[in-house]
Amino acid sequence: MAHREHQNPIGKSSEWLTPPWILEKLGEFDLDPCAPAVRPWETANSHYTINDDGLTKGWFGRVWLNPPFDRFQRPKWIKKMCEHGNGIMLIPAACETYAFREYVFGKSNGILMMHKRPHFCDLTGREEKGNSGQTICLVAYGEKNFDVLKNSGLGVMLVEAS
């Protein structure tokens, strides 16, 4: 029997927008280093797009990160967020992966498992019919970001026991 995904993992685009109802619960961000070049709403005060190559730029302030879901690209972004240490990132809850073990567990301040799989938006702002097909989590780096997640109502917080 072949393994089947809930939703088709191959999309028409690798740029999917975080729904505004998630961002509204998280407050203002200084930088989105992985923003779509064309977006119907702002995700931060400053943006790097694919044209800027946010992985090679300096990050500053409180960062919002919804990295590419490409399994070869995502670990690079997770590592850079961990090194930056101030912000919130939205990623699949792939707890078994190297990037999760190395840069999330024991390095982040907390992980919020979302109550439901979000329906991301296309570049026009239209919410897709199908959900993300994966369990999604929000990861906080920094105590203030941990508090924001804890009070967001978006899911259940997991924290590492010391």
C-alpha positions as CSV (number, residue, x, y, z in Angstrom):
1,M,0.0,0.0,0.0
2,A,1.4,3.4,-1.0
3,H,1.7,6.2,1.5
4,R,-0.7,9.0,0.8
5,E,-0.5,12.6,1.9
6,H,-3.7,14.4,3.2
7,Q,-3.0,17.1,0.7
8,N,-0.9,17.0,-2.4
9,P,2.6,18.2,-1.3
10,I,3.5,19.5,-4.8
11,G,1.9,22.9,-5.4
12,K,1.9,25.5,-8.1
13,S,4.0,27.8,-6.0
14,S,6.4,27.7,-3.1
15,E,5.1,31.1,-1.9
16,W,2.2,30.7,0.5
17,L,1.0,33.5,2.7
18,T,0.3,33.1,6.4
19,P,-3.4,33.8,6.9
20,P,-4.0,37.2,8.6
21,W,-5.9,35.7,11.5
22,I,-2.6,34.1,12.6
23,L,-0.5,37.2,12.2
24,E,-3.1,39.4,14.0
25,K,-2.6,37.3,17.2
26,L,1.2,37.7,17.2
27,G,1.8,41.5,17.2
28,E,4.1,43.6,15.1
29,F,7.3,42.3,13.6
30,D,10.4,44.3,12.6
31,L,11.5,42.0,9.7
32,D,10.1,39.2,7.5
33,P,13.2,37.8,5.8
34,C,11.3,35.4,3.6
35,A,8.4,37.5,2.4
36,P,6.8,37.1,-1.0
37,A,7.7,39.8,-3.5
38,V,4.0,40.5,-4.1
39,R,1.8,40.3,-1.0
40,P,-1.7,41.6,-0.3
41,W,-0.8,42.5,3.3
42,E,2.3,43.3,5.3
43,T,3.8,40.8,7.6
44,A,6.4,43.1,9.2
45,N,7.8,46.6,9.0
46,S,10.6,45.5,6.7
47,H,10.8,42.6,4.2
48,Y,13.4,40.6,2.3
49,T,12.0,38.8,-0.7
50,I,13.4,36.1,-2.9
51,N,15.1,38.9,-4.9
52,D,17.0,40.0,-1.7
53,D,18.0,36.4,-0.6
54,G,17.1,36.9,3.1
55,L,19.4,34.0,4.1
56,T,22.5,36.1,3.2
57,K,21.2,39.4,4.8
58,G,21.6,40.5,8.4
59,W,18.4,40.0,10.4
60,F,17.3,42.6,13.0
61,G,14.7,43.1,15.7
62,R,11.7,40.8,16.1
63,V,11.5,38.5,13.1
64,W,8.5,36.8,11.6
65,L,9.5,33.7,9.6
66,N,7.3,31.5,7.4
67,P,10.1,29.7,5.5
68,P,9.8,27.7,2.3
69,F,8.2,24.3,3.0
70,D,10.8,22.7,0.7
71,R,12.5,20.1,2.9
72,F,15.9,21.0,1.4
73,Q,15.5,24.8,2.0
74,R,13.6,24.9,5.3
75,P,16.5,23.7,7.5
76,K,18.7,26.7,6.4
77,W,16.0,29.1,7.5
78,I,15.4,27.3,10.8
79,K,19.1,27.5,11.6
80,K,19.3,31.2,10.9
81,M,16.2,31.9,13.0
82,C,17.8,29.9,15.9
83,E,21.0,31.9,15.5
84,H,19.1,35.2,15.4
85,G,17.2,34.3,18.6
86,N,14.4,36.8,18.5
87,G,11.1,36.0,16.7
88,I,8.4,33.6,15.9
89,M,8.5,31.1,13.0
90,L,5.8,28.9,11.5
91,I,6.9,25.5,10.4
92,P,5.6,21.9,9.9
93,A,5.8,20.1,13.3
94,A,8.3,17.6,11.8
95,C,9.8,16.8,15.2
96,E,11.8,13.9,13.8
97,T,13.9,16.0,11.5
98,Y,17.5,17.0,12.0
99,A,16.7,20.7,11.9
100,F,14.0,20.3,14.5
101,R,16.3,18.4,16.8
102,E,19.2,20.7,16.3
103,Y,17.6,24.2,16.2
104,V,14.2,23.9,17.9
105,F,14.4,21.4,20.7
106,G,16.5,22.9,23.5
107,K,17.2,26.1,21.6
108,S,13.7,27.7,21.3
109,N,11.8,29.1,24.3
110,G,8.6,27.3,23.4
111,I,6.6,25.5,20.7
112,L,2.9,26.1,20.1
113,M,1.1,23.2,18.4
114,M,-1.7,24.8,16.4
115,H,-5.3,23.8,17.1
116,K,-5.9,23.2,13.4
117,R,-4.1,22.9,10.1
118,P,-4.3,26.4,8.6
119,H,-5.4,27.1,5.0
120,F,-2.6,29.2,3.6
121,C,-3.4,32.0,1.1
122,D,-2.2,32.4,-2.4
123,L,-0.4,35.6,-3.6
124,T,-3.8,37.3,-4.2
125,G,-4.7,36.8,-0.6
126,R,-7.3,34.1,-1.4
127,E,-7.4,31.4,1.2
128,E,-6.9,27.9,-0.4
129,K,-9.6,25.3,-0.2
130,G,-7.3,22.6,1.2
131,N,-5.4,22.9,4.4
132,S,-1.6,22.7,4.7
133,G,-1.7,18.9,4.9
134,Q,0.7,18.9,7.8
135,T,0.5,19.7,11.5
136,I,1.8,23.2,12.0
137,C,3.6,24.7,14.9
138,L,4.8,28.2,15.9
139,V,8.2,28.4,17.5
140,A,9.2,31.2,19.8
141,Y,12.8,32.5,20.2
142,G,13.0,34.9,23.1
143,E,10.9,35.2,26.3
144,K,8.7,37.9,25.0
145,N,7.8,35.9,21.9
146,F,7.1,32.9,24.2
147,D,4.7,35.0,26.1
148,V,3.0,36.2,22.9
149,L,2.5,32.6,21.8
150,K,1.3,31.4,25.2
151,N,-1.4,34.1,25.2
152,S,-2.3,33.9,21.5
153,G,-5.1,31.3,21.8
154,L,-3.8,29.6,18.6
155,G,-2.9,26.3,20.1
156,V,-1.3,24.4,22.9
157,M,2.2,25.4,24.2
158,L,4.9,22.8,24.7
159,V,8.0,23.8,26.6
160,E,11.1,21.8,27.3
161,A,11.4,20.7,30.9
162,S,14.7,21.8,32.4
